[in-house]
Amino acid sequence: MRSVDAVVIGGGVAGLISAMKLAENGLEVIVAEEHGDIGVPEHCAGLYSRRGLEMLKLNSVEKCIENNRVKGAYFYSPSGKMLKIESPRSVAVVCSRTSLDKLLAKIVKENGGELLLGERIIELKKNRQDNYIVKTKSGLELSSKIVIDAEGMQSLILHRFLGKKTERRMWVPIIQLWVEKHDLDPRYVHIFFEEYAQEFFGYAIPIDEEYAKIGLASRMDLKKKIEKFLKERFPCVGVFKQVSHAVYTGRPLYIDLDSRAVPVGDAAGHVKASTGGGVIMGGLIAQNVAEALSKKLLEKEDWIRNKHTIRKLIRELEKIAYTTKVIRSVPVKLYDKIFNLLDDEYVLEEISREADMDLQFTSISRILSKPKIILNILRKLFLTILF
């Protein structure tokens, strides 16, 4: 049996970012990935904030992976009313998730980490020395002081051995299409609130001037709804690839660093319930988890700072989940009225200035703390009622 400092289960973004930090801190780390290659299958929308990549200290790799830069978004109500949010400069990049994962895997190996591909973990237990014994389907056994579970939404380790689970009913099936010959402005993403898909929204993310990703999530009749979405919104595009997966719209799991067996990423629901995106926020939590566990193992007291950061990030995700639940409880027939209230030059300018793709609840709080925004919305509401 081989002994190592840490085993990371899953070679997605959260797992690889964890492994990068563990290896960077001098720990012997192994990443066990059940698929035969890193970055497959690819089902991520591939839209990442530039500020988020900078917080992850990945801004240096941005140019290596980007296909497109985005400066704003168009939002469409069910009736087709449109709102536009934009920044003077690009705020996000569109890239291949496979390219990102492979680049992270390369950095892990450069830092001294090891990747085991095609190895699925089937058992996790503790021995008398208080180490974890990790067993793979092929029969390989590893002894490890730290285990990070980054398996994703179908984490067997999380449920079976750690006794934790995300809210199953809050996973919403999604179909994402790769299309060609779109007529979208590639500088903007497009968000559609559809009457027939209230659990989530439809989206179109331009990869470049010719190709785009189009997606829709719903718990019922998803195939029929994505066909309807395409027919109504994008009748002229050609579909050349389709993937199905699920997005998490529930509350995140809090984690116990003292156990030294910690779930991160989708396995822990560390995603934004509003969009299902987890690369940046999940990556930041995973990074701090790995840093804290490294410091604890090396008996450095400042791991508490990372613990506080983790708690702060998870609270942000929890507040995003609650806010999203409230927003999605609003009847669709009121969406046009809400769009009308927000359709104010000053309000849209302030939203554009303060909006944060990742710290969404914090940015909403900042926006709503401005008296002039509230006054402008109330004025329009009063005029709507009066006339």
Secondary structure in CASP SS format (residue, H / E / C, confidence):
PFRMAT SS
TARGET T0000
AUTHOR 0000-0000-0000
METHOD secondary structure of the structure
MODEL  1
M C 1.00
R E 1.00
S E 1.00
V E 1.00
D E 1.00
A E 1.00
V E 1.00
V E 1.00
I E 1.00
G C 1.00
G C 1.00
G C 1.00
V H 1.00
A H 1.00
G H 1.00
L H 1.00
I H 1.00
S H 1.00
A H 1.00
M H 1.00
K H 1.00
L H 1.00
A H 1.00
E H 1.00
N C 1.00
G C 1.00
L C 1.00
E C 1.00
V E 1.00
I E 1.00
V E 1.00
A E 1.00
E E 1.00
E C 1.00
H C 1.00
G C 1.00
D C 1.00
I C 1.00
G C 1.00
V C 1.00
P C 1.00
E C 1.00
H C 1.00
C C 1.00
A C 1.00
G C 1.00
L E 1.00
Y E 1.00
S E 1.00
R H 1.00
R H 1.00
G H 1.00
L H 1.00
E H 1.00
M H 1.00
L C 1.00
K C 1.00
L C 1.00
N H 1.00
S H 1.00
V H 1.00
E H 1.00
K H 1.00
C H 1.00
I H 1.00
E E 1.00
N E 1.00
N E 1.00
R E 1.00
V E 1.00
K C 1.00
G E 1.00
A E 1.00
Y E 1.00
F E 1.00
Y E 1.00
S C 1.00
P C 1.00
S C 1.00
G C 1.00
K C 1.00
M E 1.00
L E 1.00
K E 1.00
I E 1.00
E E 1.00
S C 1.00
P C 1.00
R C 1.00
S C 1.00
V C 1.00
A E 1.00
V E 1.00
V E 1.00
C E 1.00
S C 1.00
R H 1.00
T H 1.00
S H 1.00
L H 1.00
D H 1.00
K H 1.00
L H 1.00
L H 1.00
A H 1.00
K H 1.00
I H 1.00
V H 1.00
K H 1.00
E H 1.00
N C 1.00
G C 1.00
G C 1.00
E E 1.00
L E 1.00
L E 1.00
L E 1.00
G C 1.00
E C 1.00
R C 1.00
I E 1.00
I E 1.00
E E 1.00
L E 1.00
K E 1.00
K E 1.00
N C 1.00
R C 1.00
Q C 1.00
D C 1.00
N C 1.00
Y E 1.00
I E 1.00
V E 1.00
K E 1.00
T E 1.00
K C 1.00
S C 1.00
G C 1.00
L C 1.00
E E 1.00
L E 1.00
S E 1.00
S E 1.00
K E 1.00
I E 1.00
V E 1.00
I E 1.00
D E 1.00
A C 1.00
E C 1.00
G C 1.00
M C 1.00
Q C 1.00
S C 1.00
L H 1.00
I H 1.00
L H 1.00
H H 1.00
R H 1.00
F H 1.00
L C 1.00
G C 1.00
K C 1.00
K C 1.00
T C 1.00
E C 1.00
R H 1.00
R H 1.00
M H 1.00
W E 1.00
V E 1.00
P E 1.00
I E 1.00
I E 1.00
Q E 1.00
L E 1.00
W E 1.00
V E 1.00
E E 1.00
K C 1.00
H C 1.00
D C 1.00
L C 1.00
D C 1.00
P C 1.00
R C 1.00
Y E 1.00
V E 1.00
H E 1.00
I E 1.00
F E 1.00
F C 1.00
E C 1.00
E C 1.00
Y C 1.00
A C 1.00
Q C 1.00
E C 1.00
F C 1.00
F C 1.00
G E 1.00
Y E 1.00
A E 1.00
I E 1.00
P E 1.00
I C 1.00
D C 1.00
E C 1.00
E C 1.00
Y E 1.00
A E 1.00
K E 1.00
I E 1.00
G E 1.00
L E 1.00
A E 1.00
S C 1.00
R C 1.00
M C 1.00
D C 1.00
L H 1.00
K H 1.00
K H 1.00
K H 1.00
I H 1.00
E H 1.00
K H 1.00
F H 1.00
L H 1.00
K H 1.00
E H 1.00
R H 1.00
F C 1.00
P C 1.00
C C 1.00
V C 1.00
G E 1.00
V E 1.00
F E 1.00
K E 1.00
Q E 1.00
V E 1.00
S E 1.00
H E 1.00
A E 1.00
V E 1.00
Y E 1.00
T C 1.00
G C 1.00
R C 1.00
P C 1.00
L C 1.00
Y C 1.00
I C 1.00
D C 1.00
L H 1.00
D H 1.00
S H 1.00
R C 1.00
A E 1.00
V E 1.00
P E 1.00
V C 1.00
G H 1.00
D H 1.00
A H 1.00
A H 1.00
G C 1.00
H C 1.00
V C 1.00
K C 1.00
A C 1.00
S C 1.00
T C 1.00
G C 1.00
G C 1.00
G C 1.00
V H 1.00
I H 1.00
M H 1.00
G H 1.00
G H 1.00
L H 1.00
I H 1.00
A H 1.00
Q H 1.00
N H 1.00
V H 1.00
A H 1.00
E H 1.00
A H 1.00
L H 1.00
S H 1.00
K H 1.00
K H 1.00
L H 1.00
L C 1.00
E C 1.00
K C 1.00
E C 1.00
D C 1.00
W H 1.00
I H 1.00
R H 1.00
N H 1.00
K H 1.00
H H 1.00
T H 1.00
I H 1.00
R H 1.00
K H 1.00
L H 1.00
I H 1.00
R H 1.00
E H 1.00
L H 1.00
E H 1.00
K H 1.00
I H 1.00
A H 1.00
Y H 1.00
T H 1.00
T H 1.00
K H 1.00
V H 1.00
I H 1.00
R H 1.00
S C 1.00
V C 1.00
P C 1.00
V H 1.00
K H 1.00
L H 1.00
Y H 1.00
D H 1.00
K H 1.00
I H 1.00
F H 1.00
N H 1.00
L H 1.00
L H 1.00
D C 1.00
D C 1.00
E H 1.00
Y H 1.00
V H 1.00
L H 1.00
E H 1.00
E H 1.00
I H 1.00
S H 1.00
R H 1.00
E H 1.00
A C 1.00
D C 1.00
M C 1.00
D C 1.00
L C 1.00
Q H 1.00
F H 1.00
T H 1.00
S H 1.00
I H 1.00
S H 1.00
R H 1.00
I H 1.00
L H 1.00
S C 1.00
K C 1.00
P H 1.00
K H 1.00
I H 1.00
I H 1.00
L H 1.00
N H 1.00
I H 1.00
L H 1.00
R H 1.00
K H 1.00
L H 1.00
F H 1.00
L H 1.00
T H 1.00
I H 1.00
L H 1.00
F C 1.00
END
